[in-house]
Amino acid sequence: MSMRRSLGIALAVGLSCPAAAEAPAPCETLVRVLEASVGQKLTAPPAATRDGWCVLDGARTTGEGAVRASAEQLRVRGEASDDGLVSLEIEGKGLRAAAALNDRDLPDWLRDLLRLQTAEVHLALRRDEAADRLDLDLGQVRLSGGGELSVTAEIADGHLSAASLLTGRVTKLSVEWKNDGRFLRPMMEAWGERLEPGSTGTRAVLAARAALVRLVEAMPEGSLLDGTLEGAEAFIAAMPQGRGRLEALLRSDNGIGAAQLGLLALSQDPTGPETMARLFAGTEISVSWTPGITP
């Protein structure tokens, strides 16, 4: 169950729920939310309610999807109001994703990466009516290889519905990534091969690293807090094997949403200085990199 699929739950939570004033959502609704978010049916022993959680231990996806997911332990809970879900929380251990046997399109590097990793995940989404925003807390994703990821975000005008992905704007984003020195290399090789056709191995990694350097250099200086440029450059230089902890924080007055990203994609120079200046106008960005094995 990848991070992208976990965040994709926000696409599904616009499903209708029984009318109530902040009442616990029933297990049947929460199971439908999970199924819609991954695009596959979910099979599990009969759901049991324990301490307010809908327990789905042993759950696994079935269907025609390219990736099959399973969980040794999985529990989910949420609250519903008259308008639908207002909060959703998921905890999972022993999460594993594997390519479907009949899928031949999944790249070998990704197939191997999925096969070798298990994960622990805690995800919480909650609508803050007073602030008119959606709070996201991907408390921690722990990979069996040693990598860890934590993400929190505040999304202005955000709701637990598919439409909010088009109108919501990220005003605060905090990312903390603990690199174990093994996870990033296959991803960088695959990206570098696309950037520089014919390149493989170290040459592909260097192509990906050079693209990241160009991106950082194009960032508007007025948005970068003290030490950010040095922190980003140190992280890129250490990629992909360098162990350490990356911490990044973005604050935006106007927020960054689908509309801004759409204009970015249509630009003739998506990663050029002028495009980056428009995208990050009114933002503050900080990045720090701490090398070495960190707790």
Secondary structure, DSSP 8 states (H G I E B T S, - for coil): --HHHHHGGGGTTTS-----SSEE--HHHHHHHHHHHHTSEEE-S--EEETTEEE-TT-EEESS-SEEEE-SEEEEEEEEETTEEEEEEEEEEEEEEEE-TT---S-HHHHHHHHH--EEEEEEEEEETTTTEEEEEEEEEEETTS-EEEEEEEEET--SSSTHHHH-EEEEEEEEEEE-SSSHHHHHHHHHHHHSTT--HHHHHHHHHHHHHHHHHHS-GGGB-TTHHHHHHHHHHHTTT--EEEEEEEEEEEEEEHHHHHHHHHSSSTTSHHHHHHHTTTEEEEEEEEES---
